[in-house]
Amino acid sequence: MSRTVCLVTARMASARCPGKALLDLLSGEPLLAVLIARMRTSKTVDEVALATSVNKENDAIADLGRGLGVRVFRGEEEDVLKRHIGAAWAFDADTLVRVTGDNPLTDVGTMDALVKLHHERKADYTYVPGEALLMGILAEVISHDALETSWNEGEPKHRSELVTLYIKEHPADFRIAMLDLPPDLLRPGYRLTVDHPEDIRLQREIFRLLGRGPRIETREAIALLDTRPDLVAINAHLTHKSVNHRSVELDALVKAAQATRR
């Protein structure tokens, strides 16, 4: 029987905001704990698990995960793709739902819609294309087989932070399904990922003002920002990682390949 596992990935290393996964988002609740609590509200996954690296500095992340009652896989620090493959084997997952640990407002509703579409289309990879990626609210769904192919056929650049780079560079070799983000969620100008101190400041303000603990809805946060440009301005000056811009650029290649398949 097919198993779908939501894999939250996190590690302590960060050039701009070290240890961000364990920074308090709510009083006494670190960012990673809040994210895992939100992912556990999913209606489509069989398990929520955590992946980090074997580096000793990540012991605290592993301890937090076990304390929350989630299974933890530890793999290589730099080969992120191999870490995902190892987790898929460890958790007997045919399908991984990839959630990065610096996106506490990952939208569960969109994640569930992606999982459903992935299984309906019997896809290898299912995601939301375009600049929505830059918001920091999206999961992506990848088959175990597609991860293995990416590692076996890819180069070292395909094994780093952008796990799906090989798939996007070779879209004709995979069954790819795409989902549009609803208008009430699509705000490419809003930055809801955490990579700088200003990002965590914004997240704390959002959770404080909404006052509903860890399980606030992503659309609630966006609706709040729609009325509070002062909050949006907290981190509006920050730029996104070049690897994320590269991923967005590759979406044109993916869409062209999809059109050819039809």
Buried (B, 14 or more C-beta within 10 A) or exposed (E): EEBBBBBBBBBBEBEEBEBBBBBEBBEEBBBBBBBBBBBBBBEBBBBBBBBBBEBEBBEBBBEBBEEBEBBBBBBBBEBBBBBBBBBBEBBEBBBBBBBBBBBBBBBBBBBBBBBBBBBEEEBBBBBBBBBBBBBBBBBBBBBBEBBBBBBEEBEEEBBEEBBBBBBBBBBEBBBBBBBEBEEEBBBEEBBBBBBBEBBBBBBBBBBEEBEEEBEBBBBBBBBBBEEBEEBBEBBEEEEBBEEBBEBBEBBEBBBEBBEEEE
